Structures are given as C-alpha cells and as structure tokens.
Amino acid sequence: YIQLCGPPLRGTSKSDNNNTDIVVAPSVSSGFVPRHLIFYNEKFSKSVGLPKSHQLMQRSSTPFELLDIIFKIRFQKGKEKKVLRRRLWKRLEHKGVVICQQILQKSRNLNFYRVLEKYCPLPSMHNRTGALKVNNSNMVKGMALHEVVNKYSSSKMVVAFITNVLKRIFPTEFFGSRENFAAISTTIDNFIHMRRFERMPYHELMKNISVTKFSWLEKKRKSSTTRKMRSSSDHEEHSKLVLTLLSWLFQSV
C-alpha cells in the first residue's frame, strides 16, 4: 500500500521486522480501545494478513499459550496470585484449549489475500500472489494523484473483509452465538467509522452481548442440575472474562 499523507509508519526498521515477540493484549483496566491502533500499521508487510510475529501465525504457538495470552493468566497479581491462576486454568482449560486449537489451525490455513481480493479488490499494481511490487519504481508512473487516491477501500468494504476473516478464523462457539457475532460485527462497524483519535469505551464492546451464551467460559459444573444456579460473583467473573476476550479481539487481532 502507498501512504499519501499523515505521520510516517512506526516500526519500519529492519530490527522491527525481525521482532518475533508474542503480542500480549493490553490490560482491561485501560478502559477503552483507541481508534489509532488500526489507523496505521506498525510494521510494513509485503503480504496480506497478520504479521508472522502475531501469536495466531507463529507455528510454535500452542493452544495453552494462546489461552494464556488472551486472558493474561500468568500475569495475575496479588497475594492470591497462584490461587487465581489455578482457578482460571481450571475454568478455561477444558473447552478453551479445544477452541484455541481450532483458531490456530484456521488462522494458519486462511488465505488472507483471496478474502481481501473478494471484499476489497486490490488495484493492478499488486501481483497475483498477494505480495506488493515494492521494488518496481514504475509502480505509479503515469498515474495522477487522484487516480492513486481512488484506489482506497471504503469503510463498508473494510468491515466486510474484517468480519469475514473473523468468521473464517474463529468458530461460532468462540463468540457464544450467532447473535453475539452479529453484535460484535456492529461494534466493528462503529469502531472503523470512528475518527482517528477517538476511543471506544469497553462498555461499548459489551453492547447487546449475551454473556451467558459464552458457555466455554463458564465454570465447569458437576451436573446439569446445578447449571441454573449461578452466584453473583460467578456471573461477575464470567462477565470479566468476556470483556477480556473482546478487548483482546479488538486490540490484538
């Protein structure tokens, strides 16, 4: 892609391109998702899709590591740190590991370029492999500035691309239900249409979300008869897990 205006891209040095650190979602206590996170890429990539350093693309990533990254289990602080970690693992490891395994497999097998070509058709300056011809000095030769500017994708097209990618990578169970996914898609639409320095409060991420539909985040119960009996503290913990999940989705994916 060609940047026509605005501050330069951050992290475009060779040292940054070799960075393979696992991305960890910001703390839920920050209270909002800043729009500028997706206004510019932090790294330049010749290929369409998530960078190789992303936790979903690393071949060495395991379902346990992804589960740990999403819910920041190892970063629990306080005197009861070990107790909290043990309780979270006990709550999440059963269905969570299975879902994370599906996510890793689907994300690695997804052809991002084909999806992008369908929802946000690339201009002719791109080749058919999904890589940019960055070494071609004649890439925009003979094209007027307004012609280059008109190559942009509309917000509606971007929303369609993102929601389709999420649908292909994450199983329906990850979102709890189709209704929850529809609510998240609406939030994504609102987020993308925001101005650069606007911020989305975390409570907006939970708008029209049914927490109880996230069954894989529920505490494992001994029998089906006790399923309907939920304490207020259990529901609060369940809600916090859903919020943590959505904050990771918006800020790290």
HELIX and SHEET records of a PDB file:
HELIX    1   1 LYS A   14  ASN A   17  1                                   4    
HELIX    2   2 VAL A   28  SER A   30  5                                   3    
HELIX    3   3 ARG A   35  ILE A   38  5                                   4    
HELIX    4   4 PRO A   63  PHE A   71  1                                   9    
HELIX    5   5 ILE A   73  PHE A   75  5                                   3    
HELIX    6   6 LYS A   81  ASN A  109  1                                  29    
HELIX    7   7 PHE A  112  TYR A  119  1                                   8    
HELIX    8   8 LEU A  145  VAL A  149  1                                   5    
HELIX    9   9 SER A  155  ILE A  169  1                                  15    
HELIX   10  10 THR A  172  PHE A  175  1                                   4    
HELIX   11  11 ARG A  178  ILE A  192  1                                  15    
HELIX   12  12 TYR A  202  LEU A  205  1                                   4    
HELIX   13  13 VAL A  211  LYS A  213  5                                   3    
HELIX   14  14 SER A  215  LEU A  217  5                                   3    
HELIX   15  15 SER A  224  THR A  226  5                                   3    
HELIX   16  16 SER A  232  SER A  252  1                                  21    
SHEET    1   A 2 PHE A  32  PRO A  34  0                                        
SHEET    2   A 2 ARG A 199  PRO A 201 -1                                        
END                                                                             
